[in-house]
Amino acid sequence: MSTDPNLAAGLEDSLIKELKPKWNGNRFKINEINEMPIYKLTLHDTYFNWSCINFGISYSSYLGTHESQMDIYVGDGAIPLDIAKIDRNANKNGSVRIRPFKGKKLQFWFSENCKPMEVVNILIEAPNKIRIKKVG
C-alpha cells in the first residue's frame, strides 16, 4: 500500500500548524485571509539573476500539480505579473519549483523593489495562485 506524498505532507503541515512544536521555529505562517500558508523567501543573489522559485517541501503540498499553470501576482496588483509552470521534478526531494514563462518579469520586479537578502512573503492564495509581497 503506497501513500500519496501530498496527503502525507498535508498531514504533517496540519500537525505542525496545530501543535506548533518549538523545533519548527514558528517558520510556518498562515495567511489569515484563506488559511493558506505564507512562504518566507530570502532573496539571495540568485533571485536577481534567475526567475525560478523553489518552495520548501512542507509548502509544496499546497501548490498545484506538475506542469500546471501558476499565476504570479505582486503587491496588491489585480493582474498577474507573470504566469509560470509548476515543476515537481526539478528538486530531488519533490518540492515545487515554479518557472515563469516570460522569464525576466519577476527578476526585474525583484531588482526594482527589493534588495539582496531581503525577505519577501509569498502568500499562497490558491494551488495555482501566489502573491509576492514585501515584508512590513
Secondary structure, 3 states (H helix, E strand, C coil): CCCCHHHHHHHHHHHHHHHCCHHHCCCCEEECCCCEEEEEEECCCHHHHCCCEECCHHHHCCCCCCCCEEEEEECCCCCCCEEEEEECCCCCCCCCEEEECCCHHHHHHHHHHCCCCCEEEEEEEECCEEEEEECC
